[in-house]
Amino acid sequence: MSSAGRGARALENDGRAGGKAAALGDYRRATDLLQARLLPGARALVASNNRAFEDEYDSARSALSAQLAAAAVLGGLPLAALGVLQWYLARRFHRTLNPGVLAATVCTLLAVVLGGQMLSASAGHLRGARRDAFDSVVALSCARAIAYDANADESRYLLDPKRRDQYARSFLAKSQQLYGLKGATLASYDGELGRSWNAYRADHDDLRFTGEFRRELDNITFTGERAAAEKTVETYAAYQRDDRKIRALVAHGKERAAVAFCISWEPGMSNARRARPADHHQP
């Protein structure tokens, strides 16, 4: 049965008297199927497409480099020949410049320069499409997918008390994929995130953190891109602080308050704090 089918069965069981245990079992099986098979398969597909794009990029870049070298050689040979001819005519007929040879030389030189500029511009556009644009799209798309799954682990942590340690570890692992901090735990993650982010804002070459956010921040190209990326990281930091509040409420036996804070859209609650149009908490 598919993950969606198991999720539907969990909802069906939860609505029946005495069906909560069966609903939890179906929910666990749906979660395991999603994490063990579906998400790895989706990530493998993204990676495969990215590798295929990289192969096409390398092939096109090599072809342009070969064309540029050929243009230089094919243009240089006629220029050299015309130079020799100009020298011979000057020596033979005692004329400083031959108008016909000079015109041919100028035309050949223009053809070489313009051809080289065209090929160089094509290489620049190709690099812009791959490195400056598509790499950022891949990084942010991966970050969004990981963030949704981490957010789901947060909800699973509340729904399934017996697996809380498992979901907490999974949440931390995905947080590290987004904003990697070596050796950080859930208890130390917020503080280290704040310190590393302040260091980055002071020096963009500071390498204290890794992950998909770092990948995007190291590939800033377009106007306004850095401001948007930095705002995303700061929103992520606020989300992490909210997550710690949820876990603290659970630790103090206030599970209903933790659930309310996690899913509520009221001002000051977790969802409302990071809400954007069309966003919602992913269960």
C-alpha positions as CSV (number, residue, x, y, z in Angstrom):
1,M,0.0,0.0,0.0
2,S,1.2,3.5,-0.8
3,S,2.2,6.1,1.8
4,A,-0.9,8.1,0.9
5,G,-3.1,5.0,1.3
6,R,-1.7,4.3,4.7
7,G,-2.2,7.9,5.7
8,A,-5.9,7.7,4.6
9,R,-6.3,4.5,6.5
10,A,-4.8,6.2,9.6
11,L,-7.4,8.9,9.3
12,E,-10.1,6.4,8.9
13,N,-9.0,4.3,11.9
14,D,-8.6,7.5,14.0
15,G,-12.3,8.3,13.4
16,R,-13.6,5.0,14.7
17,A,-14.1,4.2,18.4
18,G,-11.0,2.5,19.7
19,G,-9.2,3.0,16.5
20,K,-6.4,5.3,17.7
21,A,-3.9,2.4,18.2
22,A,-4.5,1.2,14.7
23,A,-4.3,4.7,13.4
24,L,-1.0,5.2,15.0
25,G,0.3,1.9,13.5
26,D,-0.8,3.0,10.1
27,Y,0.7,6.4,10.6
28,R,4.1,4.8,11.5
29,R,4.0,2.5,8.5
30,A,3.2,5.5,6.2
31,T,6.1,7.5,7.8
32,D,8.5,4.6,7.4
33,L,7.5,4.1,3.8
34,L,7.9,7.8,3.1
35,Q,11.3,8.1,4.7
36,A,12.8,4.8,3.6
37,R,11.6,4.7,0.0
38,L,9.7,7.6,-1.4
39,L,11.9,10.5,-0.2
40,P,15.2,8.8,-1.1
41,G,13.8,8.0,-4.5
42,A,12.8,11.6,-5.0
43,R,16.2,12.8,-3.9
44,A,17.9,10.3,-6.2
45,L,15.8,11.7,-9.1
46,V,16.8,15.3,-8.4
47,A,20.5,14.2,-8.1
48,S,20.2,12.3,-11.4
49,N,18.7,15.3,-13.2
50,N,21.4,17.5,-11.8
51,R,24.1,15.2,-13.0
52,A,22.6,15.0,-16.4
53,F,22.4,18.8,-16.6
54,E,26.1,19.0,-15.4
55,D,27.1,16.6,-18.1
56,E,25.3,18.7,-20.8
57,Y,26.9,21.8,-19.4
58,D,30.4,20.3,-19.5
59,S,29.9,19.0,-23.0
60,A,28.6,22.4,-24.3
61,R,31.4,24.3,-22.5
62,S,34.0,21.9,-24.0
63,A,32.5,22.5,-27.5
64,L,32.6,26.3,-27.0
65,S,36.3,26.1,-25.8
66,A,37.2,24.0,-28.9
67,Q,35.4,26.5,-31.2
68,L,37.2,29.4,-29.6
69,A,40.6,27.7,-30.0
70,A,39.7,26.8,-33.7
71,A,38.7,30.4,-34.3
72,A,42.0,31.7,-32.9
73,V,44.0,29.3,-35.0
74,L,42.0,29.7,-38.2
75,G,42.0,33.4,-37.8
76,G,45.7,33.6,-36.8
77,L,46.9,31.7,-39.8
78,P,45.4,34.1,-42.4
79,L,46.6,37.1,-40.4
80,A,50.1,35.7,-40.3
81,A,50.0,35.0,-44.1
82,L,48.7,38.5,-44.8
83,G,51.4,40.0,-42.6
84,V,54.1,38.1,-44.5
85,L,52.5,39.1,-47.8
86,Q,52.5,42.8,-46.7
87,W,56.2,42.6,-45.8
88,Y,57.1,40.9,-49.1
89,L,55.2,43.5,-51.2
90,A,56.8,46.3,-49.2
91,R,60.3,44.8,-49.8
92,R,59.6,43.9,-53.5
93,F,57.8,47.1,-54.7
94,H,59.1,49.5,-52.1
95,R,55.6,50.4,-50.9
96,T,54.9,50.8,-47.2
97,L,51.3,49.5,-47.3
98,N,49.4,47.7,-50.0
99,P,45.7,48.9,-49.8
100,G,44.3,45.5,-50.9
101,V,46.3,43.5,-48.4
102,L,45.6,46.0,-45.7
103,A,41.8,45.8,-46.3
104,A,42.0,42.0,-46.2
105,T,44.0,42.1,-43.0
106,V,41.5,44.5,-41.3
107,C,38.5,42.3,-42.4
108,T,40.2,39.1,-41.2
109,L,41.1,40.8,-37.8
110,L,37.5,42.0,-37.3
111,A,36.1,38.5,-38.1
112,V,38.5,36.9,-35.6
113,V,37.7,39.5,-32.9
114,L,33.9,39.4,-33.4
115,G,33.9,35.6,-33.6
116,G,35.9,35.4,-30.4
117,Q,33.6,37.8,-28.6
118,M,30.5,35.9,-29.7
119,L,31.9,32.6,-28.5
120,S,33.0,34.2,-25.2
121,A,29.6,35.7,-24.7
122,S,28.0,32.3,-25.4
123,A,30.2,30.7,-22.8
124,G,29.3,33.5,-20.3
125,H,25.6,33.0,-20.9
126,L,26.0,29.2,-20.5
127,R,27.8,29.6,-17.2
128,G,25.2,32.1,-16.0
129,A,22.4,29.6,-16.8
130,R,24.2,26.8,-15.0
131,R,26.2,28.2,-12.2
132,D,24.6,31.5,-11.4
133,A,20.9,30.5,-11.9
134,F,20.3,26.7,-11.9
135,D,22.7,25.9,-9.0
136,S,20.8,28.3,-6.8
137,V,17.5,26.8,-7.9
138,V,18.7,23.3,-7.0
139,A,20.0,24.5,-3.6
140,L,16.8,26.2,-2.7
141,S,14.6,23.4,-4.0
142,C,16.6,20.9,-1.9
143,A,16.4,23.2,1.1
144,R,12.6,23.5,0.8
145,A,12.1,19.7,0.5
146,I,14.4,19.1,3.5
147,A,12.7,21.8,5.5
148,Y,9.2,20.4,4.9
149,D,10.4,17.0,6.0
150,A,12.1,18.4,9.1
151,N,8.8,20.2,9.9
152,A,7.0,16.9,9.5
153,D,9.4,15.3,12.0
154,E,8.5,18.1,14.4
155,S,4.8,17.1,14.1
156,R,5.6,13.4,14.3
157,Y,7.5,14.1,17.6
158,L,4.2,15.4,19.0
159,L,2.0,12.7,17.6
160,D,4.0,9.6,18.5
161,P,5.5,9.8,22.0
162,K,7.2,6.4,21.8
163,R,9.3,7.5,18.8
164,R,10.2,11.0,20.0
165,D,13.9,10.2,20.3
166,Q,13.9,8.9,16.7
167,Y,12.1,12.0,15.3
168,A,14.3,14.4,17.3
169,R,17.4,12.8,15.8
170,S,15.9,13.0,12.4
171,F,14.9,16.6,12.9
172,L,18.5,17.5,13.9
173,A,20.0,15.6,11.0
174,K,17.8,17.5,8.5
175,S,18.6,20.8,10.3
176,Q,22.2,20.0,9.8
177,Q,21.6,19.5,6.0
178,L,20.1,22.9,5.8
179,Y,22.5,24.8,8.1
180,G,25.3,22.5,9.1
181,L,27.1,23.1,12.5
182,K,29.7,20.6,13.3
183,G,29.1,18.8,16.6
184,A,25.9,20.7,17.4
185,T,23.0,19.1,19.4
186,L,19.4,20.3,19.7
187,A,20.4,22.0,22.9
188,S,23.4,23.8,21.4
189,Y,22.2,24.4,17.9
190,D,20.4,27.7,18.4
191,G,23.4,29.3,20.1
192,E,25.9,28.1,17.5
193,L,23.6,29.2,14.7
194,G,23.4,32.7,16.1
195,R,27.2,32.9,16.6
196,S,28.0,31.5,13.2
197,W,25.5,33.7,11.5
198,N,26.8,36.9,13.1
199,A,30.3,35.9,12.0
200,Y,29.0,35.4,8.5
201,R,27.3,38.8,8.4
202,A,30.6,40.3,9.4
203,D,32.6,38.3,6.9
204,H,30.9,36.5,4.0
205,D,34.0,34.2,3.6
206,D,33.6,32.9,7.1
207,L,33.2,29.1,6.9
208,R,31.6,28.1,10.2
209,F,28.5,26.6,8.7
210,T,27.7,24.4,5.7
211,G,24.5,23.0,4.1
212,E,22.1,24.0,1.5
213,F,21.8,27.6,2.8
214,R,25.5,28.0,2.6
215,R,25.5,26.6,-0.9
216,E,23.0,29.3,-1.9
217,L,24.8,32.1,-0.1
218,D,28.1,31.2,-1.8
219,N,26.4,31.5,-5.2
220,I,24.9,35.0,-5.0
221,T,24.6,36.6,-8.4
222,F,21.5,38.7,-9.0
223,T,20.3,41.9,-7.5
224,G,18.4,41.4,-4.3
225,E,19.3,37.7,-4.1
226,R,21.6,38.1,-1.0
227,A,18.9,40.0,0.9
228,A,16.3,37.3,0.2
229,A,18.7,34.5,1.1
230,E,19.7,36.1,4.3
231,K,16.1,36.8,5.3
232,T,15.3,33.1,4.7
233,V,18.1,32.1,7.0
234,E,16.9,34.5,9.7
235,T,13.4,33.1,9.4
236,Y,14.9,29.6,9.7
237,A,16.7,30.7,12.9
238,A,13.3,31.9,14.4
239,Y,11.8,28.6,13.4
240,Q,14.5,26.7,15.2
241,R,13.9,28.8,18.4
242,D,10.2,28.0,18.2
243,D,11.0,24.3,17.8
244,R,12.9,24.4,21.1
245,K,10.0,26.0,22.8
246,I,7.8,23.2,21.6
247,R,10.2,20.6,23.0
248,A,10.5,22.5,26.3
249,L,6.7,22.4,26.7
250,V,6.7,18.7,26.1
251,A,9.5,18.1,28.6
252,H,7.4,20.0,31.2
253,G,4.3,17.8,30.5
254,K,2.4,20.5,28.6
255,E,1.8,18.6,25.4
256,R,-1.5,20.3,24.6
257,A,0.2,23.7,24.8
258,A,3.0,22.4,22.7
259,V,0.6,21.2,20.0
260,A,-1.3,24.5,20.1
261,F,1.9,26.5,19.7
262,C,3.1,24.3,16.9
263,I,-0.1,24.4,14.7
264,S,-1.8,27.6,15.6
265,W,-2.0,30.6,13.3
266,E,-2.7,33.0,16.2
267,P,-0.3,35.9,16.6
268,G,2.9,34.9,18.5
269,M,2.4,31.2,17.7
270,S,4.8,29.1,15.6
271,N,3.0,29.1,12.3
272,A,2.0,32.7,12.4
273,R,5.5,33.9,13.2
274,R,6.9,32.4,10.0
275,A,3.8,32.5,7.8
276,R,3.9,33.6,4.2
277,P,1.0,33.6,1.7
278,A,0.0,30.0,0.9
279,D,2.3,28.6,3.6
280,H,0.9,26.1,6.2
281,H,2.3,23.8,8.8
282,Q,3.1,20.4,7.3
283,P,1.8,17.5,9.5
